[in-house]
Amino acid sequence: MIRIGAIVLNTADPERAGAFWSHALGYDRATNPDFLVPQHSGASRFHLDRTDRTHLDLWTDSKAEQRAEVERLISLGATRVDWDYPEDADFIVLADPTGNLFCVIDIGAPN
């Protein structure tokens, strides 16, 4: 089942944004300080990033599920985005009907 796994927030100051959002949402700083993780299960994590656009990361549990969800989202009006993918990419970049980018990530893929 597809779900919002992370919200990627573009920020010029991840430390300052992290301090604010961790207190505002009751999230903890992860080992990597650019990640904020929820104190309770079921909530999405926050990824603070200086260079990436603000976007959603939608998680799936397998490659097959990822393919099925990408096709389902395309049938709903999403489009594939021409992207320079690394060789071991676990994500597929799509755009919603108004051009907002988002990623569909296979979190079951080996890292």
Summary of the structure (lengths in Angstrom):
residues: 111
radius of gyration: 14.6
end to end distance: 20.7
largest distance: 39.7
contacts: 281
relative contact order: 0.21
helix: 23%
strand: 35%
